[in-house]
Amino acid sequence: MEASHITIPNTKTPEMVINHIRQSNLYGIYLLVGFNNDIAKYSLQTSFEQIADDRNTNKIVIFVDHYFNYPHKLMRKLLITQEPSVKARNSQIA
């Protein structure tokens, strides 16, 4: 997954990333690294619920972070892995 040189248009902010995933009509596996602080936003939680509940397309969203304090209401809808070597995201999303 060493493709940091490849950028996806309109994915510069967490909100834009989630909108991209939600609006896609294609099957996809999305690896989101360093989203721990962003998932606390209610609007993003709602968007993730919509993605998880969408039965028209299969989408897998995987969160990877050094620590993950995920919202309880999303507990059954997220695949979460905690990796101590992952640094908190402090730059724009590619």
Legacy VTK file of the C-alpha trace (Angstrom):
# vtk DataFile Version 3.0
C-alpha trace
ASCII
DATASET POLYDATA
POINTS 94 float
0.000 0.000 0.000
2.965 2.267 -0.629
1.064 4.640 -2.869
1.403 7.965 -1.094
2.106 9.602 -4.451
-1.411 8.753 -5.658
-4.046 11.238 -4.556
-7.800 10.951 -4.758
-9.509 14.221 -5.730
-11.635 15.954 -3.105
-10.227 14.079 -0.111
-8.239 16.791 1.648
-10.286 16.810 4.869
-11.843 14.012 6.937
-15.300 15.204 5.893
-14.326 15.019 2.226
-12.918 11.512 2.686
-16.130 10.287 4.294
-18.251 11.927 1.587
-16.110 10.227 -1.060
-16.650 6.839 0.571
-20.372 7.436 1.097
-20.986 8.610 -2.472
-19.035 5.827 -4.166
-21.195 3.242 -5.903
-18.357 0.745 -6.122
-17.178 -1.975 -3.794
-14.250 -0.681 -1.804
-11.916 -1.298 1.061
-10.933 1.962 2.718
-7.989 2.137 5.090
-8.176 5.239 7.284
-5.028 5.911 9.284
-4.985 8.420 12.138
-8.715 9.207 12.331
-8.998 8.875 16.123
-9.654 12.581 16.785
-11.947 13.020 13.795
-14.339 10.191 14.643
-15.438 12.165 17.698
-17.301 14.595 15.420
-21.011 13.796 15.434
-21.401 14.571 11.715
-18.727 12.010 10.833
-20.298 9.408 13.111
-23.595 9.890 11.297
-21.862 9.527 7.936
-20.155 6.309 9.048
-23.516 4.939 10.186
-24.931 5.668 6.734
-22.002 3.894 5.096
-22.402 0.866 7.383
-26.157 0.692 6.782
-25.946 1.026 2.979
-26.921 -2.374 1.587
-26.558 -1.354 -2.079
-22.758 -1.492 -2.133
-20.228 -3.388 -0.081
-17.754 -1.103 1.603
-15.244 -1.995 4.242
-13.810 0.817 6.332
-10.771 -0.065 8.425
-9.446 2.376 11.012
-5.799 2.064 12.020
-4.464 4.210 14.838
-2.118 4.108 17.801
-5.133 4.525 20.079
-8.775 4.498 19.146
-11.505 5.960 21.311
-14.416 5.058 19.083
-18.037 6.017 19.752
-19.998 3.248 21.435
-22.863 3.535 18.945
-20.490 2.550 16.117
-18.904 -0.371 17.963
-20.621 -3.096 15.915
-20.187 -1.259 12.624
-16.441 -0.599 12.564
-13.359 -2.717 12.014
-10.708 -1.296 14.322
-7.060 -2.158 14.809
-4.754 -0.464 17.271
-1.130 -0.274 16.168
1.359 1.380 18.554
3.655 2.396 15.697
0.980 4.505 13.949
1.532 8.196 14.488
-1.307 10.655 14.908
-2.200 12.302 11.625
-1.099 15.906 11.473
-1.013 16.429 7.738
-3.581 16.457 4.994
-5.043 13.228 3.746
-3.738 12.133 0.356
LINES 1 95
94 0 1 2 3 4 5 6 7 8 9 10 11 12 13 14 15 16 17 18 19 20 21 22 23 24 25 26 27 28 29 30 31 32 33 34 35 36 37 38 39 40 41 42 43 44 45 46 47 48 49 50 51 52 53 54 55 56 57 58 59 60 61 62 63 64 65 66 67 68 69 70 71 72 73 74 75 76 77 78 79 80 81 82 83 84 85 86 87 88 89 90 91 92 93
